[in-house]
Amino acid sequence: MGGRDMRNIWRKVAKLDQKQREAIGLKVRHKTSGRLKMPGYDALNDLLNLIDPQAYSEALTAWLQANSGLLPRSLALDGKSIGDGKCGMIITLCRHEYGRPVAMIPATGKKEDSEDSEARALLASPQVRLENAVITADPLHNKEDTLRVIIENGGDYLIGTKDNTSKRLKEAVLKEAPFLI
């Protein structure tokens, strides 16, 4: 999230909405409004200073290993040109863990639109299963039509944003969004 110090991190997490606060297990509610409260800066600072990085990494690794079959699959979507683009390109959806392709489709490679539209066709293919999968891709694929195909086919996504997605980038920056969905 770009937080460079504890105060900056606290400012960002303090903006979590009620649904996000509930999802991370907060229990303390405001006396009059009944809304879930975020811990104060000092509480967060004290907690993070008490965490042993080695113990934390061991606990996280143990949890990841214990839940490896239950966690969503992680798939990377990427296009690569063949012969410097003279022979077109191939768009591949592959497993992050070991790089094996799970699906692919050819594209002309002549324009960005070709890669994006062919990637969307690959994701929408009835042969490609996106249920319980998180799709990652470069910002080229951060387009509403592509993201809709992923969601409609049961997947989630984690896709970068930059100038070619200026509207979503501007909204995220204005909201200081802790999670970009």
Phi and psi in degrees as GROMACS dihedral restraints (atoms count N, CA, C in turn):
[ dihedral_restraints ]
;  ai    aj    ak    al  type     phi  dphi    fc
    3     4     5     6     1    83.8    20    10
    4     5     6     7     1     8.0    20    10
    6     7     8     9     1   -69.2    20    10
    7     8     9    10     1   124.9    20    10
    9    10    11    12     1  -100.4    20    10
   10    11    12    13     1   -12.6    20    10
   12    13    14    15     1  -149.0    20    10
   13    14    15    16     1   171.5    20    10
   15    16    17    18     1   -60.9    20    10
   16    17    18    19     1   -40.1    20    10
   18    19    20    21     1   -63.1    20    10
   19    20    21    22     1   -41.9    20    10
   21    22    23    24     1   -65.6    20    10
   22    23    24    25     1   -41.2    20    10
   24    25    26    27     1   -62.9    20    10
   25    26    27    28     1   -45.3    20    10
   27    28    29    30     1   -60.7    20    10
   28    29    30    31     1   -43.1    20    10
   30    31    32    33     1   -58.1    20    10
   31    32    33    34     1   -39.4    20    10
   33    34    35    36     1   -71.5    20    10
   34    35    36    37     1   -46.0    20    10
   36    37    38    39     1   -72.6    20    10
   37    38    39    40     1   -23.6    20    10
   39    40    41    42     1   -65.2    20    10
   40    41    42    43     1   -17.6    20    10
   42    43    44    45     1   -90.5    20    10
   43    44    45    46     1     5.6    20    10
   45    46    47    48     1   -58.8    20    10
   46    47    48    49     1   138.3    20    10
   48    49    50    51     1   -79.4    20    10
   49    50    51    52     1   175.7    20    10
   51    52    53    54     1   -61.0    20    10
   52    53    54    55     1   -39.4    20    10
   54    55    56    57     1   -64.2    20    10
   55    56    57    58     1   -42.8    20    10
   57    58    59    60     1   -66.9    20    10
   58    59    60    61     1   -39.5    20    10
   60    61    62    63     1   -63.6    20    10
   61    62    63    64     1   -39.8    20    10
   63    64    65    66     1   -66.2    20    10
   64    65    66    67     1   -40.9    20    10
   66    67    68    69     1   -62.4    20    10
   67    68    69    70     1   -31.4    20    10
   69    70    71    72     1   -92.2    20    10
   70    71    72    73     1     4.6    20    10
   72    73    74    75     1    89.4    20    10
   73    74    75    76     1    18.7    20    10
   75    76    77    78     1   -66.7    20    10
   76    77    78    79     1   144.4    20    10
   78    79    80    81     1  -122.2    20    10
   79    80    81    82     1   -27.8    20    10
   81    82    83    84     1   -75.8    20    10
   82    83    84    85     1   129.4    20    10
   84    85    86    87     1  -114.2    20    10
   85    86    87    88     1   151.3    20    10
   87    88    89    90     1   -65.5    20    10
   88    89    90    91     1   139.2    20    10
   90    91    92    93     1   -61.8    20    10
   91    92    93    94     1   -39.9    20    10
   93    94    95    96     1   -96.6    20    10
   94    95    96    97     1   -40.9    20    10
   96    97    98    99     1   -85.9    20    10
   97    98    99   100     1   -23.0    20    10
   99   100   101   102     1    77.7    20    10
  100   101   102   103     1     2.8    20    10
  102   103   104   105     1   -77.9    20    10
  103   104   105   106     1   146.5    20    10
  105   106   107   108     1   -64.5    20    10
  106   107   108   109     1   135.5    20    10
  108   109   110   111     1  -100.8    20    10
  109   110   111   112     1   143.6    20    10
  111   112   113   114     1   -83.3    20    10
  112   113   114   115     1   146.9    20    10
  114   115   116   117     1   -61.1    20    10
  115   116   117   118     1   151.9    20    10
  117   118   119   120     1   -71.6    20    10
  118   119   120   121     1   170.3    20    10
  120   121   122   123     1   -55.6    20    10
  121   122   123   124     1   -47.8    20    10
  123   124   125   126     1   -62.7    20    10
  124   125   126   127     1   -39.6    20    10
  126   127   128   129     1   -64.4    20    10
  127   128   129   130     1   -44.7    20    10
  129   130   131   132     1   -64.9    20    10
  130   131   132   133     1   -43.6    20    10
  132   133   134   135     1   -61.6    20    10
  133   134   135   136     1   -46.1    20    10
  135   136   137   138     1   -62.2    20    10
  136   137   138   139     1   -44.4    20    10
  138   139   140   141     1   -59.9    20    10
  139   140   141   142     1   -50.5    20    10
  141   142   143   144     1   -65.0    20    10
  142   143   144   145     1   -31.2    20    10
  144   145   146   147     1   -72.8    20    10
  145   146   147   148     1   -20.3    20    10
  147   148   149   150     1   -87.5    20    10
  148   149   150   151     1   -15.2    20    10
  150   151   152   153     1   -73.9    20    10
  151   152   153   154     1   126.6    20    10
  153   154   155   156     1   -83.6    20    10
  154   155   156   157     1   114.6    20    10
  156   157   158   159     1   -55.6    20    10
  157   158   159   160     1   -37.9    20    10
  159   160   161   162     1   -67.0    20    10
  160   161   162   163     1   -47.0    20    10
  162   163   164   165     1   -63.6    20    10
  163   164   165   166     1   -40.4    20    10
  165   166   167   168     1   -61.8    20    10
  166   167   168   169     1   -46.4    20    10
  168   169   170   171     1   -65.5    20    10
  169   170   171   172     1   -36.9    20    10
  171   172   173   174     1   -66.1    20    10
  172   173   174   175     1   -43.6    20    10
  174   175   176   177     1   -64.9    20    10
  175   176   177   178     1   -42.6    20    10
  177   178   179   180     1   -65.1    20    10
  178   179   180   181     1   -42.2    20    10
  180   181   182   183     1   -62.4    20    10
  181   182   183   184     1   -43.6    20    10
  183   184   185   186     1   -61.2    20    10
  184   185   186   187     1   -42.9    20    10
  186   187   188   189     1   -65.0    20    10
  187   188   189   190     1   -44.5    20    10
  189   190   191   192     1   -60.8    20    10
  190   191   192   193     1   -41.9    20    10
  192   193   194   195     1   -67.6    20    10
  193   194   195   196     1   -42.1    20    10
  195   196   197   198     1   -66.5    20    10
  196   197   198   199     1   -26.8    20    10
  198   199   200   201     1  -110.3    20    10
  199   200   201   202     1    15.0    20    10
  201   202   203   204     1   -58.8    20    10
  202   203   204   205     1   -37.5    20    10
  204   205   206   207     1   -78.2    20    10
  205   206   207   208     1   -13.8    20    10
  207   208   209   210     1   -98.7    20    10
  208   209   210   211     1   -17.4    20    10
  210   211   212   213     1   -75.4    20    10
  211   212   213   214     1   152.1    20    10
  213   214   215   216     1   -60.2    20    10
  214   215   216   217     1   146.6    20    10
  216   217   218   219     1   -66.4    20    10
  217   218   219   220     1   149.5    20    10
  219   220   221   222     1  -115.7    20    10
  220   221   222   223     1   117.9    20    10
  222   223   224   225     1  -119.2    20    10
  223   224   225   226     1   136.0    20    10
  225   226   227   228     1  -103.4    20    10
  226   227   228   229     1   132.9    20    10
  228   229   230   231     1  -107.4    20    10
  229   230   231   232     1   125.1    20    10
  231   232   233   234     1  -156.4    20    10
  232   233   234   235     1   147.8    20    10
  234   235   236   237     1  -111.9    20    10
  235   236   237   238     1   141.1    20    10
  237   238   239   240     1  -130.3    20    10
  238   239   240   241     1   133.8    20    10
  240   241   242   243     1   -79.0    20    10
  241   242   243   244     1   152.3    20    10
  243   244   245   246     1  -113.2    20    10
  244   245   246   247     1   127.8    20    10
  246   247   248   249     1    62.2    20    10
  247   248   249   250     1    46.9    20    10
  249   250   251   252     1    54.7    20    10
  250   251   252   253     1    33.4    20    10
  252   253   254   255     1    85.6    20    10
  253   254   255   256     1    -9.0    20    10
  255   256   257   258     1   -68.6    20    10
  256   257   258   259     1   -26.2    20    10
  258   259   260   261     1  -106.2    20    10
  259   260   261   262     1    12.0    20    10
  261   262   263   264     1    92.6    20    10
  262   263   264   265     1  -153.3    20    10
  264   265   266   267     1  -150.8    20    10
  265   266   267   268     1   167.2    20    10
  267   268   269   270     1  -125.8    20    10
  268   269   270   271     1   136.0    20    10
  270   271   272   273     1  -108.6    20    10
  271   272   273   274     1   128.1    20    10
  273   274   275   276     1  -124.2    20    10
  274   275   276   277     1   141.9    20    10
  276   277   278   279     1  -111.8    20    10
  277   278   279   280     1   115.8    20    10
  279   280   281   282     1  -133.8    20    10
  280   281   282   283     1   159.4    20    10
  282   283   284   285     1   -72.9    20    10
  283   284   285   286     1   132.6    20    10
  285   286   287   288     1   -62.4    20    10
  286   287   288   289     1   -41.5    20    10
  288   289   290   291     1   -58.0    20    10
  289   290   291   292     1   -41.6    20    10
  291   292   293   294     1  -135.3    20    10
  292   293   294   295     1     6.2    20    10
  294   295   296   297     1    73.3    20    10
  295   296   297   298     1     6.9    20    10
  297   298   299   300     1   -74.2    20    10
  298   299   300   301     1   134.1    20    10
  300   301   302   303     1   -68.6    20    10
  301   302   303   304     1   143.9    20    10
  303   304   305   306     1  -112.0    20    10
  304   305   306   307     1   -18.6    20    10
  306   307   308   309     1  -164.7    20    10
  307   308   309   310     1   152.6    20    10
  309   310   311   312     1  -154.0    20    10
  310   311   312   313     1   161.3    20    10
  312   313   314   315     1  -151.0    20    10
  313   314   315   316     1   142.4    20    10
  315   316   317   318     1   -79.6    20    10
  316   317   318   319     1   155.6    20    10
  318   319   320   321     1  -143.1    20    10
  319   320   321   322     1   158.7    20    10
  321   322   323   324     1   -68.2    20    10
  322   323   324   325     1   -33.9    20    10
  324   325   326   327     1    76.7    20    10
  325   326   327   328     1     8.0    20    10
  327   328   329   330     1   -82.2    20    10
  328   329   330   331     1   -26.1    20    10
  330   331   332   333     1  -142.2    20    10
  331   332   333   334     1   157.6    20    10
  333   334   335   336     1   -58.5    20    10
  334   335   336   337     1   -37.0    20    10
  336   337   338   339     1   -60.3    20    10
  337   338   339   340     1   -33.2    20    10
  339   340   341   342     1   -63.8    20    10
  340   341   342   343     1   -47.4    20    10
  342   343   344   345     1   -62.1    20    10
  343   344   345   346     1   -43.9    20    10
  345   346   347   348     1   -65.4    20    10
  346   347   348   349     1   -47.4    20    10
  348   349   350   351     1   -68.2    20    10
  349   350   351   352     1   -38.3    20    10
  351   352   353   354     1   -69.9    20    10
  352   353   354   355     1   -36.6    20    10
  354   355   356   357     1   -62.5    20    10
  355   356   357   358     1   -41.3    20    10
  357   358   359   360     1   -62.8    20    10
  358   359   360   361     1   -41.3    20    10
  360   361   362   363     1   -63.1    20    10
  361   362   363   364     1   -39.8    20    10
  363   364   365   366     1   -62.7    20    10
  364   365   366   367     1   -46.7    20    10
  366   367   368   369     1   -64.4    20    10
  367   368   369   370     1   -31.5    20    10
  369   370   371   372     1   -86.4    20    10
  370   371   372   373     1    -9.0    20    10
  372   373   374   375     1   -59.6    20    10
  373   374   375   376     1   135.6    20    10
  375   376   377   378     1   -64.2    20    10
  376   377   378   379     1   -17.5    20    10
  378   379   380   381     1   -78.5    20    10
  379   380   381   382     1   -19.3    20    10
  381   382   383   384     1   -98.6    20    10
  382   383   384   385     1   122.6    20    10
  384   385   386   387     1  -100.5    20    10
  385   386   387   388     1   122.5    20    10
  387   388   389   390     1  -107.9    20    10
  388   389   390   391     1    -2.3    20    10
  390   391   392   393     1   -58.4    20    10
  391   392   393   394     1   138.9    20    10
  393   394   395   396     1    56.1    20    10
  394   395   396   397     1    38.5    20    10
  396   397   398   399     1  -131.3    20    10
  397   398   399   400     1   144.5    20    10
  399   400   401   402     1  -107.6    20    10
  400   401   402   403     1   122.3    20    10
  402   403   404   405     1   -98.1    20    10
  403   404   405   406     1   129.0    20    10
  405   406   407   408     1  -112.0    20    10
  406   407   408   409     1   148.8    20    10
  408   409   410   411     1  -161.8    20    10
  409   410   411   412     1   163.7    20    10
  411   412   413   414     1   -76.5    20    10
  412   413   414   415     1   167.4    20    10
  414   415   416   417     1   -58.1    20    10
  415   416   417   418     1   -19.1    20    10
  417   418   419   420     1   -54.4    20    10
  418   419   420   421     1   -33.9    20    10
  420   421   422   423     1   -91.4    20    10
  421   422   423   424     1     4.6    20    10
  423   424   425   426     1   -82.2    20    10
  424   425   426   427     1    69.5    20    10
  426   427   428   429     1  -127.5    20    10
  427   428   429   430     1   142.6    20    10
  429   430   431   432     1   -52.6    20    10
  430   431   432   433     1   -42.9    20    10
  432   433   434   435     1   -62.4    20    10
  433   434   435   436     1   -41.7    20    10
  435   436   437   438     1   -68.1    20    10
  436   437   438   439     1   -43.8    20    10
  438   439   440   441     1   -64.3    20    10
  439   440   441   442     1   -37.2    20    10
  441   442   443   444     1   -63.2    20    10
  442   443   444   445     1   -41.6    20    10
  444   445   446   447     1   -60.7    20    10
  445   446   447   448     1   -42.4    20    10
  447   448   449   450     1   -61.4    20    10
  448   449   450   451     1   -49.9    20    10
  450   451   452   453     1   -64.0    20    10
  451   452   453   454     1   -45.4    20    10
  453   454   455   456     1   -64.3    20    10
  454   455   456   457     1   -21.6    20    10
  456   457   458   459     1  -101.3    20    10
  457   458   459   460     1    18.2    20    10
  459   460   461   462     1    88.0    20    10
  460   461   462   463     1     6.4    20    10
  462   463   464   465     1   -99.3    20    10
  463   464   465   466     1   174.1    20    10
  465   466   467   468     1  -121.4    20    10
  466   467   468   469     1   170.4    20    10
  468   469   470   471     1  -143.0    20    10
  469   470   471   472     1   154.9    20    10
  471   472   473   474     1  -137.8    20    10
  472   473   474   475     1    99.8    20    10
  474   475   476   477     1  -129.2    20    10
  475   476   477   478     1   134.3    20    10
  477   478   479   480     1   -64.1    20    10
  478   479   480   481     1   165.1    20    10
  480   481   482   483     1  -138.2    20    10
  481   482   483   484     1   146.3    20    10
  483   484   485   486     1  -158.9    20    10
  484   485   486   487     1  -157.6    20    10
  486   487   488   489     1   -55.7    20    10
  487   488   489   490     1   -33.2    20    10
  489   490   491   492     1   -71.5    20    10
  490   491   492   493     1    -7.4    20    10
  492   493   494   495     1  -124.7    20    10
  493   494   495   496     1    44.9    20    10
  495   496   497   498     1   -56.6    20    10
  496   497   498   499     1   -36.0    20    10
  498   499   500   501     1   -64.6    20    10
  499   500   501   502     1   -48.2    20    10
  501   502   503   504     1   -67.9    20    10
  502   503   504   505     1   -36.5    20    10
  504   505   506   507     1   -63.6    20    10
  505   506   507   508     1   -45.0    20    10
  507   508   509   510     1   -62.1    20    10
  508   509   510   511     1   -43.7    20    10
  510   511   512   513     1   -63.1    20    10
  511   512   513   514     1   -42.1    20    10
  513   514   515   516     1   -64.6    20    10
  514   515   516   517     1   -41.4    20    10
  516   517   518   519     1   -67.0    20    10
  517   518   519   520     1   -43.0    20    10
  519   520   521   522     1   -62.6    20    10
  520   521   522   523     1   -38.3    20    10
  522   523   524   525     1   -86.1    20    10
  523   524   525   526     1    -8.1    20    10
  525   526   527   528     1    46.8    20    10
  526   527   528   529     1    50.0    20    10
  528   529   530   531     1   -60.9    20    10
  529   530   531   532     1   124.0    20    10
  531   532   533   534     1   -74.3    20    10
  532   533   534   535     1   -27.5    20    10
  534   535   536   537     1  -130.6    20    10
  535   536   537   538     1   128.4    20    10
  537   538   539   540     1  -102.6    20    10
  538   539   540   541     1   119.1    20    10
